[in-house]
Amino acid sequence: MTIFDAGTRDVCATRRMPTNTPLQSLVMLNDPQYVEAARKLGERILREGGATGESRAKWAYREVTGKEPTAEQLTLLLDLIADQRTFFTSGSSDAAALLKVGESQADPALDAIETATFAALAQALLNLDTNITLR
């Protein structure tokens, strides 16, 4: 937690200074707990977000940020979904590797490519500056 400037338990602090460093970004993109959290959110997107990429992107954005995406943001999210789907269907084992990260098992009822695609979307949303830095 020192990467996130968390205070030690032996010192009382009434306020923490907000920081945003490259190391924090690396932790949030690569740490197994964060990757697993994004994967589980990706599974929720598939189960609760509707049947289309657009409805899922809107649901995910609203769930993570508490706001509706603008038209420009929605376009970027849909482009990310398309790019990630293409990447994971390219025949590599990247989707399977992503689904194995963490202690919890991936939902076998969900398509592996779609789960990996929406896990990547979830990871992008969870790493938005507005979700990391309190202002």
Secondary structure as GFF3:
##gff-version 3
##sequence-region A 1 135
A	DSSP	three_ten_helix	2	4	.	.	.	ID=ss1
A	DSSP	alpha_helix	22	30	.	.	.	ID=ss2
A	DSSP	alpha_helix	32	48	.	.	.	ID=ss3
A	DSSP	alpha_helix	53	65	.	.	.	ID=ss4
A	DSSP	alpha_helix	71	88	.	.	.	ID=ss5
A	DSSP	alpha_helix	94	99	.	.	.	ID=ss6
A	DSSP	alpha_helix	112	126	.	.	.	ID=ss7
A	DSSP	alpha_helix	129	132	.	.	.	ID=ss8
###
